[in-house]
Amino acid sequence: MPDTSHLLAFVAAGLLLNLTPGPDVFFIISQGLRQGARAGMVAALGITAGCCVHIVAAAVGVSALVAASATAFTVLKWVGAAYLVYVGLAMLFSRAPAGVPVLGAGAVTGPADAVPLRTVFRRGFWTNALNPKVALFFLAFVPQFIAPGAAHPSLAFLALGLLFNFNALWVNFGWALSAAWLARRVGAVQRGMGWLERGAGLLFIGFGLKLALADSPAAAPASH
């Protein structure tokens, strides 16, 4: 494990990275806006669970294999891109909730329009777990904070990865609570909920297309 100064730097860098909007953050915000704090927090839990898959896989070397194999990366890339587009289309063509989310209640007043929480969790999980860029991120970021002569680098990687994920969970809870508060307090958000849902859907479709066009690290030409 790194010393105290390096550990604090790791935590600070992780918090800043988790404050940067991406597919995970937009998914949490969309659920918080649409169905309230509970749905947003369940989305955050699903994303955290998906992130754990990448952490464990990287610790045992599976993510390194994906990074080194153009075929493995391409398969995971297309599956992940297809899923992001699927989630985006589901948002794009969903009906706006009939009621206004209530902070802490986690459900809209029109239950027929609400997405079940287990579905929210599942979508959050697969949104993260099927994104190979998350695996590559952990392979690039975490080893910088592991001493070259560490006795058990895999265990150190696992510990740091889980710490990163634990800290990220609270940031994501913050996004969920903020979105739910905004939906309840700001009338313009309430009136434009359907358009916000469709906007989030378009963003997810864009994320999927961007992922589909990503190049495999293994396919990059070697520098001379």
C-alpha angles and dihedrals in degrees: 000000000000121000121261097273093049091045091053090048089051092051093046093049091047093052092050091049092050091052089061111098117243138140092298095050093045091050091052093047093048092052092045091051094045104041108010139250098318094056091046092051092047088052088052091051091051092051090048090052090050090049090054088061090059093045094052092042092051092047092056094041102254093119090051087056091052090049092050097044117070090195095052092046092048094050093049091042094055094044090050093045092050091051093049090051090048092053090046092052091048089055093042094055099033121115117249112251115265095225140038120267115248118217108250095008093083095201136088121238090247102064093183089067096048122104109231112256092236088058091049090051092047093049091048091049096051093041088064103029094054095050109098090192089070090056091049091048092058091046090053101038110038100050090061088072097047117092113241091236097047112149094221109021094171092056091045090050091049093048094048092044092052090047089052090049093047092053091045090055092063092047089051091048086055091054090050095049092045092051092048092048091049092050092051098043105037114069094198089059091051093049093045097045093117092052091046090053091051091046090053089049091054090049091053092049087051091050089051093051091046090052091048090056095048117117122233114249088225091057094055112112116251116252120242 
